[in-house]
Amino acid sequence: MKEVIRIADRILYEDGDLLVVNKPAGIDSQSSSSFRPDMVSLLKNHFSAKENGTSSGQKGGRKEPYIGVVHRLDQPVEGLMLYARNPKAAALLSKMIESRKVKKIYYALVFGTPSFEENELCDLLETDRRTHRARVVSVPTPEAKKATLSFRNVSGTCESDARMEELRRAMGEDPVSVVRISLGTGRFHQIRVQLSHAGYPLVGDRRYGPDNGVAPELLQKGEAVCKTVALCSMELAFEHPVTGKKMEFSIREEPVIK
């Protein structure tokens, strides 16, 4: 049976300028040409029903709620997202994201055992919009853009996440690790491409996992354990663009360390 998405339960914060929501895995972060549900449509329907007493698809002169997209999250990835509630806030939030004033922390389960010390990656990423894939290139091209991130292994520590640790245990004795990732840039499929290129492909990533030479049977086991990409945007911090108030959000569940 198809899962019913209760969008109200996914809204962590709302005011007249912005929304902070926890996007489910498998949902597009913005409207697309597909027939899949997307966060913008779900949020518009929610606020239309809340404010106007009707759905946004109905006629009758009702004003359609404004939901401004200021950043994106891959369709198979779960996690925290910001949306603007008016054009002014959308412009301010977009500038903040562009200037790296919005801090986003991701957690992932990867194949391999990275260092518990901070690891930094700096690559040139080239995106092929036709195939909807990105890749690391060694020679600069007009399409290539610099991509940076830092990550470290937090497996079995209090900094890890309970859900990621559960997936790690489900993989048994296979070498997988929970990593905490801080983005320096926000490129297309950046985390998935850079970590795979570095030798640590994400568990459940059917698009970039096979690029690294991980044994097919191990990839298949990872796909069985994790039905989608084992990546989540878990922490979000920024200053409110209008009030200046410090805003911090987290959906990380601290694991029980035995």
N, C-alpha and C positions, 0 to 999 in steps of 0.2 A: 504494500500500500504506500502511496506517495506521502512523504513526510509533509505535514502542515507547518509552515514557517510562521511563528508568532512574532512578528516584527517588533511589537511593543516590548517584548521580553529582551530584545536585542539592543534597545536604546539605553545606554549607560548615563547619558547626560544630554539635556536639551535646553536651549533658551532661544531668544529671538534672533540670534546671530549664527549659531552653529549646533551641530549634533555630533556626538561621539557614539558610534555603534560597533557592535561585535558582529562582523559579517560571517555568516556560516560558510563552510567549505562547499564548493559546488555552485555558488551563486555569483553571477557577474556583478562587479562593483558599479557598473553604469549600464545604461540602456545599450542594447546591441541588436543586431539584425536577426539574431536567433529567436526561437520561441521559448528559450529558457527564462525563468524568472530572474529579475535583476534588482539590486538594492534600491536604485532610484525609483523604479516603479512601485516597489513595495512600500517605500517611505512616503511617496506621494499619495498612494491609496490610504495609508495609515493616517496621515495628517489631514487629508481631505475628509475622511470619515469623522475624525476628531473635531475639526474646525467647522466643517460645512454640513456634516450629517449626511454625506453622500460619497460615493466613490469618485475618483478623479476621472473615470471613464464616462460618467453620466453627464448629460447636458443640463442646462438650466441657468446659465450665467454665473455659475460658481467660479470663484478664482482658484486656479490650480496652485497648489503649494509649491514654493520654490525650494528645490533641492539642488545645490550647486556642488559639482564634482571638483575637488581640488587636488586629489591624488587617487591612485588606483591600487588595487590588490588583485593578484592573479585569481582567476576563477576557481581553481582547486584549493586555494589557500584561505584559511580562516584567520580572523583577527580584527584588531581595532582599526577603525577608519574615522576620518573627519569628513563631515559634509557641511556646507554653508547653507544658511536659511535665507539669505538675501544677497543681491549682487555685490554690495559694498563689502560684506564679510568675505565673500568668495574671492574678491580681488586681494584683500588683505591676507587671507590665509594662503592663497597661491604664492604671494610674494614671500611669506614666511617659510613655506616649504622649499621654494626655490633657493632661498638664502640659508637653508639648513637650520632654521630656528625651531623646527618641529622635530623632536627627538623620537625616533622609532626603534624599538628593540624587538628583534625576532628570535624565536627559538626553533630549532630544527633537530631532527634525528638523521644522522648521516652514517654512511658506511665508513669504516676506518676509525682510527684513534688519534685525533689531533692533540696537540699539546694543550696542557692546562694553562699555559701562558698565553698572552695575547698574540694572535696571528694576524698579520695585515696582508691584504690582497689589493693589488693595483693592476688592472688589466685594461686593454682596449676591447670594447665590445662592439660588434657589428650586428645589426638587426636586419633580417630578411623578412619583410612584412608579407611577402607572398607565401612563405612557408610557416610564418608565425613562429620563427625560431631566432635565437641569438647565439653568437659564438665569440670566443676569444680569438683575436687576430694578433699576429706579431708585427705586422707592417701597417703603419697608419694609412687609412683610406678616408675619403671625404665623409663616409657614413659612420666611421668608427668614433666612439666616444669613450672618454676615460671613465672607469668605474672603480670605486674604492669601497672597501668594507673591512671591518675587523671582527674576529671571532675567537672564541676559546671554548675548550671542553669544560662542561660543568657537570658531567655525569656523576651521579651519586653524591652530589653536594647539596647544601641547602639552597644554593642559587639555581638549581635545576627546577623543572616543572613536573608535577605529579603525573600528568597525562603522558608527557614524553617519556618519563621513567617507566610507565606501564608498557608503552610500546617497546622500549629498550629491553625490558624483561621478557616480553613476548618473543623477541628474536633469539632467546636462549643464549648459547655460547658464541654466537656469531659476533664479529667485531663491529659494533655500532656504538655511536656516541651521541649524547645530547649536547648541542652547542648553542651558545648565546651569541647573537650577531648584532652588530651596530653598523648601520649604513652610513657611508660617507657621501654617496650619490644615490640617485633613485632611477636606475636604468631598467629597461625592459628585461624581465626574467633574471635580473642581476644575481641574486643570491643563488638560484638554481644553477646558473651557468658557471659562475666563478668558483663555487665550491666543488662542482663536478670537475672542472678543469684543474683544480688544486689537488684532486685525488680523493675528495670526500663527497660523492654524490648523495643526494637526499633519498632517504628510504621512501618508496612509493612513487618516485618521479619517473614515469614512463617516457617522458620526452627527453630528458637529459641524463638519466641514470645509465642507460646502455652506452653512452659516449666514452665512459671511463675505463672499460675493460673489466668491470666487476662480473664475476661468474654469473651466467644466466640463471642458474638455480637459486643463487642468493638474491638476485633481483626479484625473482618470482616469489620467493618467500617473503620479501619485504612488501610486495604488492598485496599478498594475502593478509599480512598483519595490518597493513595500513591501506585503507581503501582509496585514499587520496594522498597528495604530497604531504609528507610529515614536516610541515612548515606552518608557523603561526606568528602573527604580529601581536605580541603579548603586552608590550608597554608603549605608552604614548605620553609625551610631556611637551607642553608649550605654554606660552603666555596668551591669555585671551586677547584677540586682536582689538577689541573695543574697550574692555574694562582693565586690561593689563594684569588680571588675576592669574596666578600660577595654577595651571591645570595639569594634573597627573592622574593617569589611569593605568590599571593593570588587570589582566585576567589570568596571570600566572598563579598556579596552585602550588604552594610550597610542599615539597615531598616530605614524607616521614623518613628520616635517616636512621637506620638501625645499625 
